[in-house]
Amino acid sequence: MEIRPIFSALMRSKVSMILIGVQVAMTLAIVCNALFIIGQRLDHMNRPSGMNEADTFYLGSSGFGQGFDARATIREDLATLRQLPGVADATVSNSVPMSEGGWSTGLSLQPKQKTSTADTAIYIVDDRALDTFGVNLIAGRNFKPEEIADVTFGDRLQPASIIVTKALADKLFPDGDALGKSIYMGEDPPTSTIIGIVDRLQQPWMSSSSIENSTFVPAFMPYGNSSRYLVRAEPGRRDEVMKLVEQKLSESNTSRIIGKVHTMEETRGEAYAGDRAMAIILTAVILALLMVTALGIVGMASFWVAQRTRQIGTRRALGASRSDILRYFQTENFIITTLGLLVGAVLAYAFSLWMMQSYQSPRLPWYYVPIGFVCLWALGQLAVLGPAMRASRVPPAVATRSV
């Protein structure tokens, strides 16, 4: 098929061609970057916490009255929880992953170091924490009961031993020899020795740039009259254990309030609600853009078919087959789409550069644009197919009478 007649026809309809081309260009630029952002959000949402989320839940306890003894209550509660049917293990902790609240500190390799070597979340726990959290100990050992220090809230934490995540261990000691090494929790002595390394445990804060840098500190430190209990149920028994735990703790001490029970799955859902909403909104925007672009192509092609009825009939009278007419409109659409896509490719990378500079977003991977080319080419061909089929069915005689 001759390309020159197609270009000549397009030059006579510059406004329509430019409008569709701009629409295709903007669609490519926005869709590529939106898909990339959605991919980032999904990656965030699918990050493993390092815990056994399916069987684990937590709840808070707040005592009231002058006679309330927080330390004695916590010990009694833990003893009660650990003997309940269906409970695999229980511990007390100042925070849990993905809860958006907790403690953090800097770790240093030298005393008086002005800038810490790594930042870490602090989980203040006992010797049953590793089993309750469900983390995987890949090196070293767990805490011993005698290593759990009795600390008053507000005192400086000075643990002789700590357990860290692999990500934190690699940050502190890139050579991979963190086990047995001593570090400074803050600027001053004493040092803390790394006695164990777990595979993974997320920090409570989802926006943290070092989200897998976490540290277990062995200490018993009530926070006023409040405490947070983490409970891991036996597989498949979480829901029934949650009800039993809430009931037993309420009955065991009437001088406190038992807070809402939260599953780790609920906590994950709340932590990533913003990412999920962003992904849904951008998906809706992408679908709307693709629909508008497709409808624009359909409308333009239908208009041109109606406008060129006599021309189509003349071509049919001169021997053009239905497939020739069909191919003409598909080629015309391919040319317009390609011109729009070339402009859209520049816009896509320009948008990506702007987001990198404004929001520290990663660079758009190169392969998004070629994939976008293929998808929009296919969309254009599908959109023009209906009007092109109608054009190919115009009989020569009818086209002649339509002058």
Stockholm file with secondary structure:
# STOCKHOLM 1.0

chainA/1-403         MEIRPIFSALMRSKVSMILIGVQVAMTLAIVCNALFIIGQRLDHMNRPSGMNEADTFYLGSSGFGQGFDARATIREDLATLRQLPGVADATVSNSVPMSEGGWSTGLSLQPKQKTSTADTAIYIVDDRALDTFGVNLIAGRNFKPEEIADVTFGDRLQPASIIVTKALADKLFPDGDALGKSIYMGEDPPTSTIIGIVDRLQQPWMSSSSIENSTFVPAFMPYGNSSRYLVRAEPGRRDEVMKLVEQKLSESNTSRIIGKVHTMEETRGEAYAGDRAMAIILTAVILALLMVTALGIVGMASFWVAQRTRQIGTRRALGASRSDILRYFQTENFIITTLGLLVGAVLAYAFSLWMMQSYQSPRLPWYYVPIGFVCLWALGQLAVLGPAMRASRVPPAVATRSV
#=GR chainA/1-403 SS CCHHHHHHHHHTTHHHHHHHHHHHHHHHHHHHHHHHHHHHHHHHHTCCCSSCCTTEEEEEEEECSTTCCHHHHHHHHHHHHHHSTTEEEEEECSCCTTSSCCEEEEEESSTTCSSCSEEEEEEEECTTHHHHHTCCEEEECCCCGGGCEECCTTSCCCCSEEEEEHHHHHHHCTTSCCTTCEEEESSSSCEEEEEEEESCCCCSCTTCTTTTCEEEEEEECCBTTEEEEEEEECTTCHHHHHHHHHHHHHHHCSSEEECCCEEHHHHHHHHTHHHHHHHHHHHHHHHHHHHHHHHHHHHHHHHHHHHTHHHHHHHHHTTCCHHHHHHHHHHHHHHHHHHHHHHHHHHHHHHHHHHHHHHCCCCCCTTHHHHHHHHHHHHHHHHHHHHHHHHHTCCHHHHHHTC
#=GC SS_cons         CCHHHHHHHHHTTHHHHHHHHHHHHHHHHHHHHHHHHHHHHHHHHTCCCSSCCTTEEEEEEEECSTTCCHHHHHHHHHHHHHHSTTEEEEEECSCCTTSSCCEEEEEESSTTCSSCSEEEEEEEECTTHHHHHTCCEEEECCCCGGGCEECCTTSCCCCSEEEEEHHHHHHHCTTSCCTTCEEEESSSSCEEEEEEEESCCCCSCTTCTTTTCEEEEEEECCBTTEEEEEEEECTTCHHHHHHHHHHHHHHHCSSEEECCCEEHHHHHHHHTHHHHHHHHHHHHHHHHHHHHHHHHHHHHHHHHHHHTHHHHHHHHHTTCCHHHHHHHHHHHHHHHHHHHHHHHHHHHHHHHHHHHHHHCCCCCCTTHHHHHHHHHHHHHHHHHHHHHHHHHTCCHHHHHHTC
//
